[in-house]
Amino acid sequence: MGHMSEDRTRERVSRTAWWPKWEQELSEYIKACERFQKENRNHEKKYGLLQHIEEPKHLWETINMDWVTGLVLGGK
């Protein structure tokens, strides 16, 4: 079974409990929870810096290439 997000946990606790500084304490508890850290980490790889490319004024003025590496060689 998965682990709830921090927002969902906060919403659920707010329906049934209250104490001084509860939001701060809940946030600290969640950040210290090993299971939460493992199950709710960002699975996407970070992207590089995206830069705007001006529209070329002439054919072949700008060439864009994507490099794909680390592929396994095929059988035939």
PDB file with SEQRES, HELIX, SHEET and CRYST1 records, atoms N, CA, C and O in Angstrom:
SEQRES   1 A   76  MET GLY HIS MET SER GLU ASP ARG THR ARG GLU ARG VAL          
SEQRES   2 A   76  SER ARG THR ALA TRP TRP PRO LYS TRP GLU GLN GLU LEU          
SEQRES   3 A   76  SER GLU TYR ILE LYS ALA CYS GLU ARG PHE GLN LYS GLU          
SEQRES   4 A   76  ASN ARG ASN HIS GLU LYS LYS TYR GLY LEU LEU GLN HIS          
SEQRES   5 A   76  ILE GLU GLU PRO LYS HIS LEU TRP GLU THR ILE ASN MET          
SEQRES   6 A   76  ASP TRP VAL THR GLY LEU VAL LEU GLY GLY LYS                  
HELIX    1 AA1 GLU A    6  THR A   16  1                                  11    
HELIX    2 AA2 TRP A   22  ALA A   32  1                                  11    
HELIX    3 AA3 GLU A   34  GLU A   39  1                                   6    
CRYST1    1.000    1.000    1.000  90.00  90.00  90.00 P 1           1          
ATOM      1  N   MET A   1       0.835  -1.177   0.000  1.00  0.00           N  
ATOM      2  CA  MET A   1       0.000   0.000   0.000  1.00  0.00           C  
ATOM      3  C   MET A   1       0.879   1.238   0.000  1.00  0.00           C  
ATOM      4  O   MET A   1       1.892   1.279   0.698  1.00  0.00           O  
ATOM      5  N   GLY A   2       0.508   2.236  -0.766  1.00  0.00           N  
ATOM      6  CA  GLY A   2       1.283   3.462  -0.876  1.00  0.00           C  
ATOM      7  C   GLY A   2       1.162   4.346   0.355  1.00  0.00           C  
ATOM      8  O   GLY A   2       0.379   4.072   1.264  1.00  0.00           O  
ATOM      9  N   HIS A   3       1.921   5.370   0.364  1.00  0.00           N  
ATOM     10  CA  HIS A   3       1.961   6.335   1.451  1.00  0.00           C  
ATOM     11  C   HIS A   3       1.287   7.611   0.969  1.00  0.00           C  
ATOM     12  O   HIS A   3       1.474   8.014  -0.179  1.00  0.00           O  
ATOM     13  N   MET A   4       0.503   8.254   1.838  1.00  0.00           N  
ATOM     14  CA  MET A   4      -0.173   9.487   1.440  1.00  0.00           C  
ATOM     15  C   MET A   4       0.834  10.614   1.251  1.00  0.00           C  
ATOM     16  O   MET A   4       1.915  10.601   1.842  1.00  0.00           O  
ATOM     17  N   SER A   5       0.473  11.577   0.433  1.00  0.00           N  
ATOM     18  CA  SER A   5       1.315  12.753   0.245  1.00  0.00           C  
ATOM     19  C   SER A   5       1.257  13.624   1.495  1.00  0.00           C  
ATOM     20  O   SER A   5       0.399  13.431   2.356  1.00  0.00           O  
ATOM     21  N   GLU A   6       2.171  14.580   1.586  1.00  0.00           N  
ATOM     22  CA  GLU A   6       2.179  15.489   2.735  1.00  0.00           C  
ATOM     23  C   GLU A   6       0.883  16.297   2.791  1.00  0.00           C  
ATOM     24  O   GLU A   6       0.320  16.487   3.868  1.00  0.00           O  
ATOM     25  N   ASP A   7       0.410  16.772   1.646  1.00  0.00           N  
ATOM     26  CA  ASP A   7      -0.830  17.559   1.616  1.00  0.00           C  
ATOM     27  C   ASP A   7      -2.027  16.729   2.074  1.00  0.00           C  
ATOM     28  O   ASP A   7      -2.868  17.207   2.836  1.00  0.00           O  
ATOM     29  N   ARG A   8      -2.098  15.500   1.613  1.00  0.00           N  
ATOM     30  CA  ARG A   8      -3.226  14.636   1.975  1.00  0.00           C  
ATOM     31  C   ARG A   8      -3.178  14.276   3.460  1.00  0.00           C  
ATOM     32  O   ARG A   8      -4.213  14.223   4.124  1.00  0.00           O  
ATOM     33  N   THR A   9      -1.978  14.030   3.975  1.00  0.00           N  
ATOM     34  CA  THR A   9      -1.827  13.739   5.398  1.00  0.00           C  
ATOM     35  C   THR A   9      -2.260  14.941   6.226  1.00  0.00           C  
ATOM     36  O   THR A   9      -2.979  14.788   7.214  1.00  0.00           O  
ATOM     37  N   ARG A  10      -1.829  16.131   5.830  1.00  0.00           N  
ATOM     38  CA  ARG A  10      -2.185  17.361   6.543  1.00  0.00           C  
ATOM     39  C   ARG A  10      -3.708  17.551   6.556  1.00  0.00           C  
ATOM     40  O   ARG A  10      -4.286  17.890   7.588  1.00  0.00           O  
ATOM     41  N   GLU A  11      -4.345  17.332   5.415  1.00  0.00           N  
ATOM     42  CA  GLU A  11      -5.797  17.505   5.304  1.00  0.00           C  
ATOM     43  C   GLU A  11      -6.518  16.503   6.205  1.00  0.00           C  
ATOM     44  O   GLU A  11      -7.501  16.845   6.863  1.00  0.00           O  
ATOM     45  N   ARG A  12      -6.030  15.283   6.228  1.00  0.00           N  
ATOM     46  CA  ARG A  12      -6.675  14.238   7.019  1.00  0.00           C  
ATOM     47  C   ARG A  12      -6.524  14.490   8.521  1.00  0.00           C  
ATOM     48  O   ARG A  12      -7.471  14.299   9.284  1.00  0.00           O  
ATOM     49  N   VAL A  13      -5.337  14.917   8.939  1.00  0.00           N  
ATOM     50  CA  VAL A  13      -5.115  15.221  10.353  1.00  0.00           C  
ATOM     51  C   VAL A  13      -5.970  16.414  10.772  1.00  0.00           C  
ATOM     52  O   VAL A  13      -6.508  16.430  11.879  1.00  0.00           O  
ATOM     53  N   SER A  14      -6.099  17.411   9.900  1.00  0.00           N  
ATOM     54  CA  SER A  14      -6.855  18.621  10.253  1.00  0.00           C  
ATOM     55  C   SER A  14      -8.333  18.327  10.518  1.00  0.00           C  
ATOM     56  O   SER A  14      -9.001  19.090  11.216  1.00  0.00           O  
ATOM     57  N   ARG A  15      -8.842  17.231   9.969  1.00  0.00           N  
ATOM     58  CA  ARG A  15     -10.248  16.870  10.194  1.00  0.00           C  
ATOM     59  C   ARG A  15     -10.496  16.292  11.579  1.00  0.00           C  
ATOM     60  O   ARG A  15     -11.616  16.354  12.085  1.00  0.00           O  
ATOM     61  N   THR A  16      -9.459  15.729  12.199  1.00  0.00           N  
ATOM     62  CA  THR A  16      -9.683  15.007  13.455  1.00  0.00           C  
ATOM     63  C   THR A  16      -8.874  15.517  14.642  1.00  0.00           C  
ATOM     64  O   THR A  16      -9.140  15.107  15.772  1.00  0.00           O  
ATOM     65  N   ALA A  17      -7.900  16.393  14.428  1.00  0.00           N  
ATOM     66  CA  ALA A  17      -7.040  16.788  15.548  1.00  0.00           C  
ATOM     67  C   ALA A  17      -6.579  18.235  15.401  1.00  0.00           C  
ATOM     68  O   ALA A  17      -6.577  18.806  14.311  1.00  0.00           O  
ATOM     69  N   TRP A  18      -6.186  18.807  16.544  1.00  0.00           N  
ATOM     70  CA  TRP A  18      -5.588  20.142  16.561  1.00  0.00           C  
ATOM     71  C   TRP A  18      -4.756  20.278  17.822  1.00  0.00           C  
ATOM     72  O   TRP A  18      -5.170  19.814  18.885  1.00  0.00           O  
ATOM     73  N   TRP A  19      -3.603  20.899  17.727  1.00  0.00           N  
ATOM     74  CA  TRP A  19      -2.779  21.271  18.873  1.00  0.00           C  
ATOM     75  C   TRP A  19      -1.902  22.419  18.416  1.00  0.00           C  
ATOM     76  O   TRP A  19      -1.715  22.603  17.213  1.00  0.00           O  
ATOM     77  N   PRO A  20      -1.355  23.201  19.345  1.00  0.00           N  
ATOM     78  CA  PRO A  20      -0.515  24.331  18.950  1.00  0.00           C  
ATOM     79  C   PRO A  20       0.657  23.858  18.077  1.00  0.00           C  
ATOM     80  O   PRO A  20       1.314  22.863  18.382  1.00  0.00           O  
ATOM     81  N   LYS A  21       0.895  24.578  17.012  1.00  0.00           N  
ATOM     82  CA  LYS A  21       2.005  24.301  16.072  1.00  0.00           C  
ATOM     83  C   LYS A  21       1.880  22.929  15.411  1.00  0.00           C  
ATOM     84  O   LYS A  21       2.893  22.330  15.051  1.00  0.00           O  
ATOM     85  N   TRP A  22       0.661  22.421  15.246  1.00  0.00           N  
ATOM     86  CA  TRP A  22       0.487  21.078  14.686  1.00  0.00           C  
ATOM     87  C   TRP A  22       1.001  20.978  13.261  1.00  0.00           C  
ATOM     88  O   TRP A  22       1.566  19.954  12.876  1.00  0.00           O  
ATOM     89  N   GLU A  23       0.811  22.036  12.467  1.00  0.00           N  
ATOM     90  CA  GLU A  23       1.253  21.959  11.070  1.00  0.00           C  
ATOM     91  C   GLU A  23       2.772  21.863  10.979  1.00  0.00           C  
ATOM     92  O   GLU A  23       3.304  21.084  10.187  1.00  0.00           O  
ATOM     93  N   GLN A  24       3.462  22.649  11.784  1.00  0.00           N  
ATOM     94  CA  GLN A  24       4.925  22.608  11.792  1.00  0.00           C  
ATOM     95  C   GLN A  24       5.421  21.242  12.275  1.00  0.00           C  
ATOM     96  O   GLN A  24       6.323  20.658  11.674  1.00  0.00           O  
ATOM     97  N   GLU A  25       4.835  20.742  13.351  1.00  0.00           N  
ATOM     98  CA  GLU A  25       5.247  19.442  13.890  1.00  0.00           C  
ATOM     99  C   GLU A  25       4.946  18.305  12.919  1.00  0.00           C  
ATOM    100  O   GLU A  25       5.743  17.378  12.780  1.00  0.00           O  
ATOM    101  N   LEU A  26       3.806  18.375  12.254  1.00  0.00           N  
ATOM    102  CA  LEU A  26       3.457  17.345  11.271  1.00  0.00           C  
ATOM    103  C   LEU A  26       4.440  17.361  10.104  1.00  0.00           C  
ATOM    104  O   LEU A  26       4.881  16.311   9.637  1.00  0.00           O  
ATOM    105  N   SER A  27       4.778  18.557   9.641  1.00  0.00           N  
ATOM    106  CA  SER A  27       5.733  18.682   8.539  1.00  0.00           C  
ATOM    107  C   SER A  27       7.087  18.091   8.927  1.00  0.00           C  
ATOM    108  O   SER A  27       7.700  17.379   8.132  1.00  0.00           O  
ATOM    109  N   GLU A  28       7.557  18.378  10.140  1.00  0.00           N  
ATOM    110  CA  GLU A  28       8.832  17.826  10.617  1.00  0.00           C  
ATOM    111  C   GLU A  28       8.755  16.302  10.743  1.00  0.00           C  
ATOM    112  O   GLU A  28       9.709  15.600  10.410  1.00  0.00           O  
ATOM    113  N   TYR A  29       7.625  15.798  11.223  1.00  0.00           N  
ATOM    114  CA  TYR A  29       7.437  14.351  11.360  1.00  0.00           C  
ATOM    115  C   TYR A  29       7.491  13.666   9.992  1.00  0.00           C  
ATOM    116  O   TYR A  29       8.136  12.630   9.831  1.00  0.00           O  
ATOM    117  N   ILE A  30       6.813  14.251   9.023  1.00  0.00           N  
ATOM    118  CA  ILE A  30       6.778  13.667   7.682  1.00  0.00           C  
ATOM    119  C   ILE A  30       8.164  13.689   7.055  1.00  0.00           C  
ATOM    120  O   ILE A  30       8.575  12.708   6.436  1.00  0.00           O  
ATOM    121  N   LYS A  31       8.888  14.790   7.204  1.00  0.00           N  
ATOM    122  CA  LYS A  31      10.238  14.887   6.639  1.00  0.00           C  
ATOM    123  C   LYS A  31      11.192  13.870   7.266  1.00  0.00           C  
ATOM    124  O   LYS A  31      12.158  13.452   6.628  1.00  0.00           O  
ATOM    125  N   ALA A  32      10.927  13.468   8.514  1.00  0.00           N  
ATOM    126  CA  ALA A  32      11.771  12.493   9.202  1.00  0.00           C  
ATOM    127  C   ALA A  32      11.333  11.050   8.939  1.00  0.00           C  
ATOM    128  O   ALA A  32      12.036  10.114   9.320  1.00  0.00           O  
ATOM    129  N   CYS A  33      10.188  10.863   8.299  1.00  0.00           N  
ATOM    130  CA  CYS A  33       9.644   9.526   8.064  1.00  0.00           C  
ATOM    131  C   CYS A  33      10.390   8.855   6.908  1.00  0.00           C  
ATOM    132  O   CYS A  33      10.309   9.301   5.764  1.00  0.00           O  
ATOM    133  N   GLU A  34      11.112   7.787   7.217  1.00  0.00           N  
ATOM    134  CA  GLU A  34      11.907   7.092   6.200  1.00  0.00           C  
ATOM    135  C   GLU A  34      11.019   6.514   5.096  1.00  0.00           C  
ATOM    136  O   GLU A  34      11.365   6.594   3.917  1.00  0.00           O  
ATOM    137  N   ARG A  35       9.894   5.941   5.468  1.00  0.00           N  
ATOM    138  CA  ARG A  35       8.983   5.355   4.473  1.00  0.00           C  
ATOM    139  C   ARG A  35       8.469   6.428   3.512  1.00  0.00           C  
ATOM    140  O   ARG A  35       8.417   6.213   2.301  1.00  0.00           O  
ATOM    141  N   PHE A  36       8.088   7.588   4.064  1.00  0.00           N  
ATOM    142  CA  PHE A  36       7.603   8.683   3.221  1.00  0.00           C  
ATOM    143  C   PHE A  36       8.685   9.120   2.237  1.00  0.00           C  
ATOM    144  O   PHE A  36       8.404   9.332   1.058  1.00  0.00           O  
ATOM    145  N   GLN A  37       9.915   9.255   2.716  1.00  0.00           N  
ATOM    146  CA  GLN A  37      11.011   9.702   1.862  1.00  0.00           C  
ATOM    147  C   GLN A  37      11.267   8.710   0.728  1.00  0.00           C  
ATOM    148  O   GLN A  37      11.557   9.126  -0.394  1.00  0.00           O  
ATOM    149  N   LYS A  38      11.166   7.419   0.995  1.00  0.00           N  
ATOM    150  CA  LYS A  38      11.403   6.405  -0.034  1.00  0.00           C  
ATOM    151  C   LYS A  38      10.271   6.347  -1.049  1.00  0.00           C  
ATOM    152  O   LYS A  38      10.520   6.247  -2.251  1.00  0.00           O  
ATOM    153  N   GLU A  39       9.020   6.408  -0.573  1.00  0.00           N  
ATOM    154  CA  GLU A  39       7.878   6.191  -1.453  1.00  0.00           C  
ATOM    155  C   GLU A  39       7.416   7.441  -2.184  1.00  0.00           C  
ATOM    156  O   GLU A  39       6.720   7.327  -3.193  1.00  0.00           O  
ATOM    157  N   ASN A  40       7.772   8.617  -1.718  1.00  0.00           N  
ATOM    158  CA  ASN A  40       7.284   9.846  -2.329  1.00  0.00           C  
ATOM    159  C   ASN A  40       8.388  10.677  -2.969  1.00  0.00           C  
ATOM    160  O   ASN A  40       8.219  11.876  -3.193  1.00  0.00           O  
ATOM    161  N   ARG A  41       9.500  10.048  -3.258  1.00  0.00           N  
ATOM    162  CA  ARG A  41      10.566  10.799  -3.925  1.00  0.00           C  
ATOM    163  C   ARG A  41      10.176  11.039  -5.378  1.00  0.00           C  
ATOM    164  O   ARG A  41       9.339  10.331  -5.938  1.00  0.00           O  
ATOM    165  N   ASN A  42      10.784  12.024  -5.961  1.00  0.00           N  
ATOM    166  CA  ASN A  42      10.528  12.349  -7.359  1.00  0.00           C  
ATOM    167  C   ASN A  42      11.222  11.300  -8.231  1.00  0.00           C  
ATOM    168  O   ASN A  42      12.440  11.141  -8.148  1.00  0.00           O  
ATOM    169  N   HIS A  43      10.470  10.590  -9.059  1.00  0.00           N  
ATOM    170  CA  HIS A  43      11.024   9.517  -9.882  1.00  0.00           C  
ATOM    171  C   HIS A  43      11.583  10.020 -11.203  1.00  0.00           C  
ATOM    172  O   HIS A  43      12.265   9.276 -11.908  1.00  0.00           O  
ATOM    173  N   GLU A  44      11.305  11.258 -11.544  1.00  0.00           N  
ATOM    174  CA  GLU A  44      11.781  11.784 -12.815  1.00  0.00           C  
ATOM    175  C   GLU A  44      13.207  12.299 -12.675  1.00  0.00           C  
ATOM    176  O   GLU A  44      13.580  12.857 -11.643  1.00  0.00           O  
ATOM    177  N   LYS A  45      13.988  12.106 -13.713  1.00  0.00           N  
ATOM    178  CA  LYS A  45      15.324  12.671 -13.719  1.00  0.00           C  
ATOM    179  C   LYS A  45      15.210  14.171 -13.927  1.00  0.00           C  
ATOM    180  O   LYS A  45      14.288  14.648 -14.589  1.00  0.00           O  
ATOM    181  N   LYS A  46      16.137  14.896 -13.367  1.00  0.00           N  
ATOM    182  CA  LYS A  46      16.148  16.346 -13.522  1.00  0.00           C  
ATOM    183  C   LYS A  46      16.562  16.694 -14.949  1.00  0.00           C  
ATOM    184  O   LYS A  46      17.436  16.054 -15.534  1.00  0.00           O  
ATOM    185  N   TYR A  47      15.926  17.702 -15.483  1.00  0.00           N  
ATOM    186  CA  TYR A  47      16.228  18.140 -16.833  1.00  0.00           C  
ATOM    187  C   TYR A  47      17.364  19.147 -16.815  1.00  0.00           C  
ATOM    188  O   TYR A  47      17.612  19.814 -15.811  1.00  0.00           O  
ATOM    189  N   GLY A  48      18.047  19.241 -17.942  1.00  0.00           N  
ATOM    190  CA  GLY A  48      19.081  20.253 -18.087  1.00  0.00           C  
ATOM    191  C   GLY A  48      18.451  21.614 -18.294  1.00  0.00           C  
ATOM    192  O   GLY A  48      17.228  21.748 -18.334  1.00  0.00           O  
ATOM    193  N   LEU A  49      19.282  22.604 -18.421  1.00  0.00           N  
ATOM    194  CA  LEU A  49      18.815  23.965 -18.616  1.00  0.00           C  
ATOM    195  C   LEU A  49      18.167  24.091 -19.990  1.00  0.00           C  
ATOM    196  O   LEU A  49      18.807  23.838 -21.010  1.00  0.00           O  
ATOM    197  N   LEU A  50      16.907  24.478 -20.011  1.00  0.00           N  
ATOM    198  CA  LEU A  50      16.204  24.673 -21.276  1.00  0.00           C  
ATOM    199  C   LEU A  50      16.432  26.096 -21.749  1.00  0.00           C  
ATOM    200  O   LEU A  50      16.321  27.046 -20.974  1.00  0.00           O  
ATOM    201  N   GLN A  51      16.745  26.232 -23.006  1.00  0.00           N  
ATOM    202  CA  GLN A  51      16.996  27.553 -23.561  1.00  0.00           C  
ATOM    203  C   GLN A  51      16.127  27.750 -24.789  1.00  0.00           C  
ATOM    204  O   GLN A  51      15.935  26.839 -25.595  1.00  0.00           O  
ATOM    205  N   HIS A  52      15.612  28.953 -24.910  1.00  0.00           N  
ATOM    206  CA  HIS A  52      14.780  29.297 -26.059  1.00  0.00           C  
ATOM    207  C   HIS A  52      15.665  29.416 -27.305  1.00  0.00           C  
ATOM    208  O   HIS A  52      16.737  30.021 -27.260  1.00  0.00           O  
ATOM    209  N   ILE A  53      15.209  28.839 -28.402  1.00  0.00           N  
ATOM    210  CA  ILE A  53      15.929  28.945 -29.678  1.00  0.00           C  
ATOM    211  C   ILE A  53      15.118  29.856 -30.585  1.00  0.00           C  
ATOM    212  O   ILE A  53      13.942  29.604 -30.847  1.00  0.00           O  
ATOM    213  N   GLU A  54      15.750  30.898 -31.053  1.00  0.00           N  
ATOM    214  CA  GLU A  54      15.074  31.823 -31.967  1.00  0.00           C  
ATOM    215  C   GLU A  54      14.726  31.092 -33.265  1.00  0.00           C  
ATOM    216  O   GLU A  54      15.441  30.186 -33.692  1.00  0.00           O  
ATOM    217  N   GLU A  55      13.636  31.493 -33.875  1.00  0.00           N  
ATOM    218  CA  GLU A  55      13.243  30.900 -35.148  1.00  0.00           C  
ATOM    219  C   GLU A  55      14.280  31.273 -36.207  1.00  0.00           C  
ATOM    220  O   GLU A  55      14.588  32.452 -36.380  1.00  0.00           O  
ATOM    221  N   PRO A  56      14.821  30.277 -36.917  1.00  0.00           N  
ATOM    222  CA  PRO A  56      15.850  30.573 -37.922  1.00  0.00           C  
ATOM    223  C   PRO A  56      15.295  31.421 -39.066  1.00  0.00           C  
ATOM    224  O   PRO A  56      14.136  31.283 -39.458  1.00  0.00           O  
ATOM    225  N   LYS A  57      16.130  32.282 -39.579  1.00  0.00           N  
ATOM    226  CA  LYS A  57      15.730  33.135 -40.702  1.00  0.00           C  
ATOM    227  C   LYS A  57      16.050  32.469 -42.043  1.00  0.00           C  
ATOM    228  O   LYS A  57      15.469  32.826 -43.068  1.00  0.00           O  
ATOM    229  N   HIS A  58      16.971  31.504 -42.035  1.00  0.00           N  
ATOM    230  CA  HIS A  58      17.383  30.815 -43.259  1.00  0.00           C  
ATOM    231  C   HIS A  58      17.391  29.310 -43.006  1.00  0.00           C  
ATOM    232  O   HIS A  58      17.549  28.868 -41.868  1.00  0.00           O  
ATOM    233  N   LEU A  59      17.219  28.521 -44.077  1.00  0.00           N  
ATOM    234  CA  LEU A  59      17.312  27.072 -43.963  1.00  0.00           C  
ATOM    235  C   LEU A  59      18.686  26.675 -43.439  1.00  0.00           C  
ATOM    236  O   LEU A  59      19.693  27.269 -43.825  1.00  0.00           O  
ATOM    237  N   TRP A  60      18.733  25.698 -42.582  1.00  0.00           N  
ATOM    238  CA  TRP A  60      19.952  25.133 -42.006  1.00  0.00           C  
ATOM    239  C   TRP A  60      20.742  26.133 -41.155  1.00  0.00           C  
ATOM    240  O   TRP A  60      21.910  25.898 -40.846  1.00  0.00           O  
ATOM    241  N   GLU A  61      20.116  27.232 -40.784  1.00  0.00           N  
ATOM    242  CA  GLU A  61      20.809  28.198 -39.924  1.00  0.00           C  
ATOM    243  C   GLU A  61      20.999  27.615 -38.514  1.00  0.00           C  
ATOM    244  O   GLU A  61      22.018  27.850 -37.864  1.00  0.00           O  
ATOM    245  N   THR A  62      20.005  26.858 -38.061  1.00  0.00           N  
ATOM    246  CA  THR A  62      20.065  26.235 -36.739  1.00  0.00           C  
ATOM    247  C   THR A  62      19.785  24.749 -36.883  1.00  0.00           C  
ATOM    248  O   THR A  62      18.815  24.349 -37.526  1.00  0.00           O  
ATOM    249  N   ILE A  63      20.646  23.934 -36.278  1.00  0.00           N  
ATOM    250  CA  ILE A  63      20.457  22.486 -36.288  1.00  0.00           C  
ATOM    251  C   ILE A  63      20.424  22.027 -34.833  1.00  0.00           C  
ATOM    252  O   ILE A  63      21.282  22.404 -34.036  1.00  0.00           O  
ATOM    253  N   ASN A  64      19.441  21.222 -34.500  1.00  0.00           N  
ATOM    254  CA  ASN A  64      19.301  20.718 -33.144  1.00  0.00           C  
ATOM    255  C   ASN A  64      19.492  19.210 -33.169  1.00  0.00           C  
ATOM    256  O   ASN A  64      18.930  18.531 -34.029  1.00  0.00           O  
ATOM    257  N   MET A  65      20.284  18.670 -32.231  1.00  0.00           N  
ATOM    258  CA  MET A  65      20.535  17.233 -32.184  1.00  0.00           C  
ATOM    259  C   MET A  65      20.269  16.709 -30.781  1.00  0.00           C  
ATOM    260  O   MET A  65      20.609  17.358 -29.792  1.00  0.00           O  
ATOM    261  N   ASP A  66      19.663  15.538 -30.702  1.00  0.00           N  
ATOM    262  CA  ASP A  66      19.482  14.844 -29.432  1.00  0.00           C  
ATOM    263  C   ASP A  66      20.429  13.648 -29.431  1.00  0.00           C  
ATOM    264  O   ASP A  66      20.433  12.861 -30.378  1.00  0.00           O  
ATOM    265  N   TRP A  67      21.221  13.508 -28.392  1.00  0.00           N  
ATOM    266  CA  TRP A  67      22.169  12.408 -28.296  1.00  0.00           C  
ATOM    267  C   TRP A  67      21.569  11.302 -27.437  1.00  0.00           C  
ATOM    268  O   TRP A  67      21.139  11.540 -26.309  1.00  0.00           O  
ATOM    269  N   VAL A  68      21.545  10.085 -27.987  1.00  0.00           N  
ATOM    270  CA  VAL A  68      21.066   8.922 -27.252  1.00  0.00           C  
ATOM    271  C   VAL A  68      22.261   7.996 -27.084  1.00  0.00           C  
ATOM    272  O   VAL A  68      22.864   7.567 -28.068  1.00  0.00           O  
ATOM    273  N   THR A  69      22.602   7.689 -25.837  1.00  0.00           N  
ATOM    274  CA  THR A  69      23.772   6.845 -25.577  1.00  0.00           C  
ATOM    275  C   THR A  69      23.392   5.709 -24.642  1.00  0.00           C  
ATOM    276  O   THR A  69      22.323   5.721 -24.032  1.00  0.00           O  
ATOM    277  N   GLY A  70      24.270   4.738 -24.539  1.00  0.00           N  
ATOM    278  CA  GLY A  70      24.082   3.642 -23.597  1.00  0.00           C  
ATOM    279  C   GLY A  70      23.082   2.591 -24.036  1.00  0.00           C  
ATOM    280  O   GLY A  70      22.581   1.839 -23.200  1.00  0.00           O  
ATOM    281  N   LEU A  71      22.778   2.518 -25.324  1.00  0.00           N  
ATOM    282  CA  LEU A  71      21.832   1.517 -25.807  1.00  0.00           C  
ATOM    283  C   LEU A  71      22.523   0.165 -25.955  1.00  0.00           C  
ATOM    284  O   LEU A  71      23.711   0.100 -26.270  1.00  0.00           O  
ATOM    285  N   VAL A  72      21.782  -0.898 -25.729  1.00  0.00           N  
ATOM    286  CA  VAL A  72      22.306  -2.253 -25.877  1.00  0.00           C  
ATOM    287  C   VAL A  72      22.280  -2.608 -27.356  1.00  0.00           C  
ATOM    288  O   VAL A  72      21.316  -2.294 -28.055  1.00  0.00           O  
ATOM    289  N   LEU A  73      23.352  -3.270 -27.845  1.00  0.00           N  
ATOM    290  CA  LEU A  73      23.405  -3.672 -29.245  1.00  0.00           C  
ATOM    291  C   LEU A  73      22.372  -4.751 -29.522  1.00  0.00           C  
ATOM    292  O   LEU A  73      22.138  -5.629 -28.692  1.00  0.00           O  
ATOM    293  N   GLY A  74      21.754  -4.677 -30.698  1.00  0.00           N  
ATOM    294  CA  GLY A  74      20.744  -5.662 -31.088  1.00  0.00           C  
ATOM    295  C   GLY A  74      21.374  -6.990 -31.461  1.00  0.00           C  
ATOM    296  O   GLY A  74      22.591  -7.077 -31.626  1.00  0.00           O  
ATOM    297  N   GLY A  75      20.547  -8.037 -31.596  1.00  0.00           N  
ATOM    298  CA  GLY A  75      21.037  -9.382 -31.888  1.00  0.00           C  
ATOM    299  C   GLY A  75      21.429  -9.592 -33.337  1.00  0.00           C  
ATOM    300  O   GLY A  75      22.346 -10.367 -33.609  1.00  0.00           O  
ATOM    301  N   LYS A  76      20.766  -8.927 -34.283  1.00  0.00           N  
ATOM    302  CA  LYS A  76      21.083  -9.157 -35.695  1.00  0.00           C  
ATOM    303  C   LYS A  76      21.462  -7.885 -36.370  1.00  0.00           C  
ATOM    304  O   LYS A  76      21.762  -7.886 -37.564  1.00  0.00           O  
TER     305      LYS A  76                                                      
END                                                                             
